[in-house]
């Protein structure tokens, strides 16, 4: 695998090319092709996760000097969650460089999001080890900081279920409930449709790769339908 094109894209030229390769190496690839525990990216992911959290925390601390720590924590969670960083990994075409087993390479659902997110964190860990903190910080800034305003505008930092429950209890004195309306797709790529209900009234619907995600989407839809999302 030639990573030179990828290095140009992220504007980081690695001194240790094996370290970059390891960042893209999934455990399943080692299991299928031979190698040791030390040859896949999970330890780099561990390190990169810590660097990512520190860099994003400092960014939010500086950007929102009047905000309380609880809200900053919610902002950070939205910026570094699996969906956000797997999307950033796709934007860098990291899919094309992943080293996976034949079985894992066929999966394009929820599992691939997790693999991409883990590789993104492993890449941060590799950059940190090879180039130092400042370069890792710049990489994170280039690929995540611009999403901050959208996270706040779209309220993706907010726990929609908690907010919907708070509004429903305050306005209509009802605690919301959730029901699975439909399940589709194979076991490895299941999709759930969930309804958010206020008593017998279906206030919103949501679809997700898990019941929990679908419930959050249903609550978000219900907030919008009720005009409670402002």
LUMVEX-570284 format. One record per residue: residue number from 1; residue in one letter; chain; y, z, x of N, C-alpha, C in turn. Coordinates in steps of 0.001 Angstrom, whole numbers, m for minus. Atoms other than C-alpha are relative to their C-alpha. Example, Ala and Ser with C-alpha at 12.3 -4.5 7.8 and 13.67 -1.06 7.14 Angstrom:
{1,"a","A",{m1190,0,890},{m4500,7800,12300},{1200,0,900}}
{2,"s","A",{m1190,m60,m820},{m1060,7140,13670},{1090,730,m770}}
This chain:
{1,"x","A",{m1202,0,850},{0,0,0},{1251,0,885}}
{2,"x","A",{m1234,114,m774},{3364,m1094,1438},{1147,624,m800}}
{3,"x","A",{m1051,m724,714},{6131,1321,448},{1400,m390,458}}
{4,"x","A",{m1310,337,m569},{8963,m418,2316},{1007,m410,m1079}}
{5,"x","A",{m889,407,1085},{10405,m1984,m844},{484,1214,m793}}
{6,"x","A",{m368,m1216,720},{10352,1381,m2565},{1004,829,803}}
{7,"x","A",{m937,m738,m847},{12083,3025,396},{1404,m588,m92}}
{8,"x","A",{m1315,643,132},{14892,475,129},{624,340,m1343}}
{9,"x","A",{m514,m285,1343},{15205,1135,m3598},{600,1404,m75}}
{10,"x","A",{m510,m1372,71},{15647,4892,m3142},{932,330,1170}}
{11,"x","A",{m898,m150,m1149},{17650,4412,80},{m413,1180,895}}
{12,"x","A",{550,m1026,m894},{15388,6753,2052},{m1097,m656,838}}
{13,"x","A",{1019,537,m891},{13456,5536,5086},{m764,1167,633}}
{14,"x","A",{808,m1128,m459},{10627,7946,5831},{m371,m138,1472}}
{15,"x","A",{503,m49,m1365},{9836,8976,9359},{m1530,110,m10}}
{16,"x","A",{1443,m187,150},{6346,10039,8245},{m476,m782,m1231}}
{17,"x","A",{426,868,1108},{4939,7185,6143},{m1194,591,m746}}
{18,"x","A",{1149,m618,662},{1767,9145,5420},{437,1038,m1024}}
{19,"x","A",{m538,m989,934},{3852,11819,3725},{440,m679,m1301}}
{20,"x","A",{m411,764,1185},{5325,9221,1369},{m1223,m457,m789}}
{21,"x","A",{1233,426,671},{1866,7850,605},{m646,1158,m739}}
{22,"x","A",{618,m1174,625},{594,11339,m148},{711,365,m1306}}
{23,"x","A",{m758,m324,1212},{3370,11827,m2714},{m478,m814,m1198}}
{24,"x","A",{466,882,1072},{1870,8954,m4742},{m1509,107,m232}}
{25,"x","A",{1458,m58,67},{m1772,9963,m4282},{m473,1071,m973}}
{26,"x","A",{521,m906,1018},{m3368,11496,m7360},{m1370,540,421}}
{27,"x","A",{1285,m624,m327},{m6349,13841,m7091},{m1176,m925,m331}}
{28,"x","A",{1102,860,435},{m8522,11318,m8973},{m301,m1095,1015}}
{29,"x","A",{182,1047,m1016},{m7967,8704,m6243},{m835,537,1156}}
{30,"x","A",{752,m628,m1089},{m9265,11102,m3580},{m1441,225,m418}}
{31,"x","A",{1361,m238,487},{m12256,12005,m5722},{m830,m1277,m2}}
{32,"x","A",{706,1274,122},{m13140,8331,m6138},{m160,m711,1343}}
{33,"x","A",{m4,757,m1257},{m12311,7000,m2668},{m329,849,1230}}
{34,"x","A",{296,m861,m1134},{m13116,9994,m496},{1258,594,598}}
{35,"x","A",{m1137,m700,m580},{m10854,12454,1242},{m96,1476,m313}}
{36,"x","A",{44,m1447,174},{m10054,16155,1269},{1078,462,m988}}
{37,"x","A",{m997,m613,882},{m8029,18502,m914},{1420,m249,513}}
{38,"x","A",{m1332,86,m617},{m5133,18098,1519},{590,m1396,m70}}
{39,"x","A",{m466,1386,m9},{m4830,14353,945},{700,m437,m1292}}
{40,"x","A",{m698,394,1236},{m3447,14351,m2630},{1330,745,m120}}
{41,"x","A",{m1418,m382,52},{32,15227,m3894},{315,1345,m645}}
{42,"x","A",{m285,m1202,785},{m361,18587,m5646},{800,1057,756}}
{43,"x","A",{m802,m964,m779},{1020,20753,m2836},{1446,m493,135}}
{44,"x","A",{m1355,557,m47},{3997,18398,m2476},{712,177,m1342}}
{45,"x","A",{m566,m200,1344},{4522,18635,m6233},{517,1427,m146}}
{46,"x","A",{m395,m1415,41},{4655,22422,m5965},{1336,211,717}}
{47,"x","A",{m1228,m152,m785},{7344,22206,m3288},{1166,m729,m669}}
{48,"x","A",{m1053,793,619},{9312,19462,m5026},{533,617,m1276}}
{49,"x","A",{m417,m672,1225},{9391,21384,m8291},{1033,1073,302}}
{50,"x","A",{m930,m1065,m382},{11133,24282,m6532},{1341,m577,450}}
{51,"x","A",{m1234,644,m466},{13666,21988,m4826},{764,m582,m1194}}
{52,"x","A",{m617,592,1186},{14336,20164,m8105},{710,1060,m836}}
{53,"x","A",{m596,m1056,818},{14974,23390,m9994},{1256,561,653}}
{54,"x","A",{m1171,m537,m707},{17373,24685,m7316},{1171,m985,m65}}
{55,"x","A",{m1075,1003,m22},{19356,21435,m7079},{631,m154,m1381}}
{56,"x","A",{m524,169,1359},{19692,21021,m10850},{737,1258,m446}}
{57,"x","A",{m676,m1257,348},{20587,24699,m11269},{1401,48,598}}
{58,"x","A",{m1319,m1,m654},{23438,24359,m8752},{924,m1022,m653}}
{59,"x","A",{m790,1038,667},{24629,21128,m10391},{573,525,m1319}}
{60,"x","A",{m442,m501,1304},{24811,22785,m13821},{945,1191,158}}
{61,"x","A",{m877,m1147,m280},{26378,25952,m12399},{1418,m475,310}}
{62,"x","A",{m1307,534,m379},{29214,23881,m10915},{645,m782,m1140}}
{63,"x","A",{m531,870,1059},{29593,21487,m13869},{493,792,m1210}}
{64,"x","A",{m343,m782,1185},{29799,24199,m16538},{348,1443,399}}
{65,"x","A",{m358,m1321,m532},{31677,27165,m14998},{191,1070,m1070}}
{66,"x","A",{m216,m969,1068},{32275,28795,m18400},{m1252,247,m841}}
{67,"x","A",{1193,m92,844},{28714,28484,m19736},{m881,1180,407}}
{68,"x","A",{887,m1128,m257},{26312,31416,m20079},{m1324,m483,580}}
{69,"x","A",{1219,376,m714},{23067,31497,m18125},{m1107,m473,m934}}
{70,"x","A",{1038,430,946},{20867,31118,m21219},{135,m1459,m377}}
{71,"x","A",{m251,1407,329},{22489,27814,m22151},{m263,m880,1215}}
{72,"x","A",{258,763,m1218},{22368,26625,m18535},{m1497,m179,211}}
{73,"x","A",{1458,94,m117},{18635,27372,m18520},{m551,m1052,m951}}
{74,"x","A",{437,1014,974},{18197,25245,m21654},{377,m1397,463}}
{75,"x","A",{m417,1294,m547},{20198,22393,m20093},{m962,m432,1113}}
{76,"x","A",{878,315,m1130},{18047,22591,m16967},{m1392,m415,m481}}
{77,"x","A",{1326,330,518},{14803,22566,m18948},{m45,m1418,m538}}
{78,"x","A",{m52,1362,556},{15880,19369,m20710},{98,m1053,1100}}
{79,"x","A",{m173,961,m1095},{16812,17692,m17412},{m1249,m145,867}}
{80,"x","A",{1150,47,m912},{13586,18532,m15576},{m1333,m6,m748}}
{81,"x","A",{1273,8,721},{10996,18296,m18362},{m785,m1277,297}}
{82,"x","A",{903,1103,m323},{8055,15890,m18190},{526,m1340,m478}}
{83,"x","A",{m493,1261,566},{9618,13264,m20443},{1155,m559,828}}
{84,"x","A",{m1182,453,m735},{12915,13108,m18551},{m353,m515,1387}}
{85,"x","A",{252,433,m1378},{11521,12932,m15037},{m1044,m1111,72}}
{86,"x","A",{920,1149,13},{8672,10572,m15977},{768,m1282,m315}}
{87,"x","A",{m859,1159,270},{11314,8223,m17413},{748,m418,1265}}
{88,"x","A",{m691,297,m1260},{13234,8496,m14136},{m952,m649,994}}
{89,"x","A",{1007,600,m878},{10026,7713,m12257},{m256,m1456,m394}}
{90,"x","A",{190,1388,467},{9511,4599,m14400},{1178,m879,409}}
{91,"x","A",{m1189,766,m389},{13079,3487,m13691},{m40,m386,1477}}
{92,"x","A",{166,310,m1428},{12161,3575,m9997},{m1254,m837,260}}
{93,"x","A",{1244,767,m88},{8968,1595,m10725},{m1071,739,804}}
{94,"x","A",{1010,m788,m710},{6846,4426,m9348},{m1408,m303,m494}}
{95,"x","A",{1301,405,536},{4020,3212,m11605},{m727,m961,932}}
{96,"x","A",{596,1052,m826},{3466,295,m9241},{m580,528,1307}}
{97,"x","A",{422,m544,m1287},{2825,2594,m6288},{m1007,1139,m117}}
{98,"x","A",{932,m1107,186},{605,5270,m7816},{m1397,m357,503}}
{99,"x","A",{1384,155,m451},{m2787,5686,m6174},{m872,851,m913}}
{100,"x","A",{775,m664,1035},{m5171,6520,m9036},{m1432,m495,10}}
{101,"x","A",{1352,489,227},{m8832,6297,m9884},{45,m1133,m1016}}
{102,"x","A",{43,1099,966},{m9906,3317,m11985},{187,508,m1417}}
{103,"x","A",{m132,m566,1334},{m10164,5543,m15033},{1425,415,m315}}
{104,"x","A",{m1380,m448,217},{m6720,7109,m14644},{970,m1171,m69}}
{105,"x","A",{m922,1139,m31},{m5100,3730,m13956},{75,m721,m1343}}
{106,"x","A",{3,649,1312},{m6030,2559,m17464},{777,781,m1047}}
{107,"x","A",{m652,m862,982},{m4306,5458,m19220},{1510,m209,40}}
{108,"x","A",{m1447,211,62},{m769,4699,m20386},{675,989,m943}}
{109,"x","A",{m538,m937,976},{m287,7625,m22776},{584,1240,634}}
{110,"x","A",{m573,m1264,m416},{635,11271,m22414},{m420,379,1418}}
{111,"x","A",{487,m356,m1338},{m1511,11727,m19300},{787,m734,1080}}
{112,"x","A",{m773,746,m1002},{409,8986,m17459},{1390,600,177}}
{113,"x","A",{m1292,m673,m122},{3700,10726,m18252},{m101,1185,941}}
{114,"x","A",{194,m1168,m846},{2349,13857,m16619},{m223,m402,1452}}
{115,"x","A",{258,480,m1361},{1083,11938,m13579},{1288,m483,655}}
{116,"x","A",{m1272,500,m527},{4445,10215,m13144},{967,1140,306}}
{117,"x","A",{m890,m1146,m215},{6381,13461,m13532},{m425,776,1242}}
{118,"x","A",{504,m720,m1173},{4149,15149,m10963},{282,m771,1286}}
{119,"x","A",{m280,823,m1175},{4569,12227,m8558},{1483,42,355}}
{120,"x","A",{m1442,m90,m232},{8350,12386,m8990},{332,1297,732}}
{121,"x","A",{m220,m1276,m672},{8306,16066,m8025},{m598,m9,1405}}
{122,"x","A",{619,97,m1328},{5913,15341,m5149},{869,m822,943}}
{123,"x","A",{m898,826,m816},{8300,12647,m3913},{1193,824,479}}
{124,"x","A",{m1098,m882,m408},{11129,15184,m3908},{m463,923,1124}}
{125,"x","A",{540,m854,m1054},{8920,17509,m1880},{m153,m737,1312}}
{126,"x","A",{180,807,m1208},{8131,14721,566},{1344,m324,655}}
{127,"x","A",{m1337,286,m533},{11799,13761,950},{565,1247,685}}
{128,"x","A",{m488,m1259,m568},{12672,17412,1560},{m630,283,1369}}
{129,"x","A",{680,m258,m1274},{10052,17769,4302},{382,m1013,1072}}
{130,"x","A",{m232,1070,m971},{10821,14425,5940},{1470,m141,390}}
{131,"x","A",{m1416,302,m223},{14610,14227,5584},{928,1212,m119}}
{132,"x","A",{m824,m1190,153},{15867,17701,4705},{582,163,m1391}}
{133,"x","A",{m508,m364,1333},{17587,19378,1777},{1073,m964,m502}}
{134,"x","A",{m1126,822,456},{20728,17227,1665},{m468,m1345,m560}}
{135,"x","A",{506,1290,472},{18775,13969,1283},{m760,171,m1309}}
{136,"x","A",{704,m279,1256},{16546,15499,m1384},{996,232,m1128}}
{137,"x","A",{m1042,m257,1000},{19638,16713,m3215},{650,m1304,m452}}
{138,"x","A",{m623,1275,339},{21188,13232,m3061},{m921,m851,m861}}
{139,"x","A",{971,742,800},{18001,11643,m4422},{m9,507,m1439}}
{140,"x","A",{m6,m588,1342},{17979,14048,m7370},{1306,m331,m718}}
{141,"x","A",{m1298,318,599},{21690,13493,m7974},{34,m1447,m486}}
{142,"x","A",{m20,1426,360},{21239,9711,m8003},{m844,m299,m1232}}
{143,"x","A",{968,354,1034},{18368,9818,m10481},{12,891,m1229}}
{144,"x","A",{8,m902,1157},{19064,12750,m12798},{1379,453,m488}}
{145,"x","A",{m1265,m614,402},{22646,14004,m12786},{724,m790,m1088}}
{146,"x","A",{m709,815,987},{23958,11066,m14831},{m528,198,m1417}}
{147,"x","A",{591,m246,1315},{21687,12156,m17700},{555,1255,m665}}
{148,"x","A",{m455,m1302,506},{23444,15503,m18123},{816,m131,m1279}}
{149,"x","A",{m870,126,1176},{26086,14349,m20603},{m792,m424,m1237}}
{150,"x","A",{821,429,1139},{23491,12616,m22803},{m874,1134,m517}}
{151,"x","A",{806,m1156,407},{21301,15732,m22814},{803,892,m942}}
{152,"x","A",{m847,m864,822},{24217,17686,m24267},{416,m714,m1286}}
{153,"x","A",{m420,766,1176},{25429,14948,m26610},{m1122,m113,m1022}}
{154,"x","A",{1142,181,897},{21950,14390,m28071},{m706,1305,m357}}
{155,"x","A",{582,m1325,250},{21174,18127,m28152},{m1481,78,401}}
{156,"x","A",{1398,m44,m433},{17902,17452,m26342},{m318,1280,758}}
{157,"x","A",{204,m1286,m654},{18416,20799,m24596},{m357,1080,m1011}}
{158,"x","A",{115,m1025,1039},{18158,22603,m27901},{m1389,21,m614}}
{159,"x","A",{1264,m164,701},{14971,23967,m29456},{262,m268,m1473}}
{160,"x","A",{m340,415,1353},{15230,22084,m32738},{m660,873,m1065}}
{161,"x","A",{690,m841,981},{12653,24239,m34537},{746,1316,m211}}
{162,"x","A",{m719,m1266,108},{14536,27451,m33768},{1345,m192,m692}}
{163,"x","A",{m1306,271,592},{17869,25905,m34706},{m127,m314,m1493}}
{164,"x","A",{237,330,1401},{16470,24489,m37975},{m337,1259,m802}}
{165,"x","A",{348,m1247,689},{14953,27857,m38879},{1230,873,m208}}
{166,"x","A",{m1222,m791,85},{18239,29607,m38144},{912,m515,m1116}}
{167,"x","A",{m859,607,1018},{20184,27149,m40317},{m593,168,m1399}}
{168,"x","A",{655,m75,1310},{17631,27160,m43143},{65,1413,m570}}
{169,"x","A",{m41,m1382,483},{17499,30934,m43364},{1425,418,m367}}
{170,"x","A",{m1393,m344,245},{21272,31180,m43234},{548,m688,m1251}}
{171,"x","A",{m609,790,1065},{22066,28411,m45756},{m796,48,m1306}}
{172,"x","A",{797,71,1235},{19145,28227,m48209},{m984,1157,m132}}
{173,"x","A",{835,m1204,48},{17352,31498,m47417},{m1501,m325,m46}}
{174,"x","A",{1405,415,m42},{14036,29698,m46722},{m419,m163,1460}}
{175,"x","A",{566,235,m1328},{11856,29780,m43612},{m789,m1303,m18}}
{176,"x","A",{698,1300,5},{10690,26219,m42766},{m1487,137,301}}
{177,"x","A",{1416,107,m336},{7012,25305,m42621},{m278,m1428,442}}
{178,"x","A",{334,1317,m551},{5259,22348,m40972},{m1418,m381,m394}}
{179,"x","A",{1316,510,379},{2340,20187,m42091},{m273,m1310,719}}
{180,"x","A",{404,1270,m602},{437,17454,m40262},{m251,m999,m1123}}
{181,"x","A",{112,1021,1046},{799,14331,m42421},{m986,m1101,374}}
{182,"x","A",{880,1084,m435},{m1231,11909,m40291},{m334,175,1474}}
{183,"x","A",{421,37,m1402},{m3160,11566,m37022},{m532,m1391,293}}
{184,"x","A",{447,1345,m359},{m3677,8218,m35285},{m275,m74,1494}}
{185,"x","A",{245,257,m1414},{m4907,6819,m31965},{m1249,669,523}}
{186,"x","A",{1194,m593,m634},{m7816,7610,m29646},{300,1401,502}}
{187,"x","A",{m162,m1394,m413},{m8391,11134,m28380},{923,154,1203}}
{188,"x","A",{m815,m129,m1213},{m6698,10472,m25033},{1456,m394,m222}}
{189,"x","A",{m1376,421,290},{m3560,9059,m26706},{292,233,m1481}}
{190,"x","A",{m144,m362,1398},{m3333,10900,m30026},{1458,33,m404}}
{191,"x","A",{m1345,m81,564},{m241,10606,m32224},{m63,806,m1297}}
{192,"x","A",{m53,m856,1178},{666,13209,m34839},{1297,m258,m767}}
{193,"x","A",{m1175,49,867},{3019,12771,m37783},{62,1322,m746}}
{194,"x","A",{m160,m1331,589},{4375,16108,m39006},{1208,7,m925}}
{195,"x","A",{m1117,m184,918},{6568,16993,m41958},{569,1398,121}}
{196,"x","A",{m687,m1292,30},{9151,19792,m41925},{390,274,m1452}}
{197,"x","A",{m190,m302,1427},{9305,21502,m45313},{855,1252,m199}}
{198,"x","A",{m711,m1162,512},{11692,23844,m47062},{m582,261,m1386}}
{199,"x","A",{756,m154,1235},{9417,25169,m49759},{m832,m1241,m245}}
{200,"x","A",{718,1234,335},{8056,22072,m51503},{756,m1249,450}}
{201,"x","A",{m864,1127,m375},{10908,19869,m50226},{m274,m429,1438}}
{202,"x","A",{178,542,m1356},{10044,17640,m47247},{1369,m407,535}}
{203,"x","A",{m1353,215,m516},{13242,17792,m45233},{58,m1010,1133}}
{204,"x","A",{m10,933,m1114},{12180,15645,m42275},{m1399,m301,492}}
{205,"x","A",{1276,396,m594},{9393,13892,m40384},{185,m238,1490}}
{206,"x","A",{m36,276,m1426},{8530,13571,m36721},{m1360,m427,507}}
{207,"x","A",{1230,493,m609},{5950,11846,m34544},{0,402,1471}}
{208,"x","A",{90,m377,m1401},{4679,13043,m31174},{m1426,m18,495}}
{209,"x","A",{1317,18,m628},{1795,13135,m28733},{m735,1323,m158}}
{210,"x","A",{628,m1282,323},{1097,16740,m29754},{641,515,m1275}}
{211,"x","A",{m568,m580,1221},{1649,18795,m32887},{1333,677,309}}
{212,"x","A",{m1221,m709,m367},{4282,20830,m31047},{1180,m956,152}}
{213,"x","A",{m1071,985,m172},{6294,17754,m30060},{390,m588,m1341}}
{214,"x","A",{m275,576,1318},{5974,16281,m33554},{792,977,m870}}
{215,"x","A",{m743,m1003,762},{7202,19543,m35087},{1462,60,448}}
{216,"x","A",{m1375,22,m501},{10265,19494,m32826},{757,m1221,m534}}
{217,"x","A",{m634,1224,497},{10981,15899,m33864},{256,90,m1503}}
{218,"x","A",{m182,m172,1448},{10497,16781,m37541},{1180,919,m285}}
{219,"x","A",{m1126,m917,172},{12920,19686,m37220},{1321,m698,309}}
{220,"x","A",{m1211,750,m364},{15450,17422,m35502},{395,m961,m1125}}
{221,"x","A",{m252,915,1113},{15090,14871,m38322},{521,755,m1219}}
{222,"x","A",{m431,m808,1141},{15474,17611,m40944},{1442,468,168}}
{223,"x","A",{m1381,m413,m271},{18651,18899,m39292},{980,m1136,m287}}
{224,"x","A",{m855,1169,237},{20101,15389,m39386},{101,m309,m1488}}
{225,"x","A",{10,313,1446},{19049,14785,m43011},{808,996,m825}}
{226,"x","A",{m722,m1038,717},{20563,18070,m44145},{1472,110,416}}
{227,"x","A",{m1372,m85,m494},{23756,17536,m42180},{283,1297,724}}
{228,"x","A",{m131,m1282,m689},{23112,20711,m40213},{m5,m154,1527}}
{229,"x","A",{159,232,m1441},{23047,19096,m36753},{1309,65,765}}
{230,"x","A",{m1294,m87,m703},{26728,19619,m35931},{298,1432,406}}
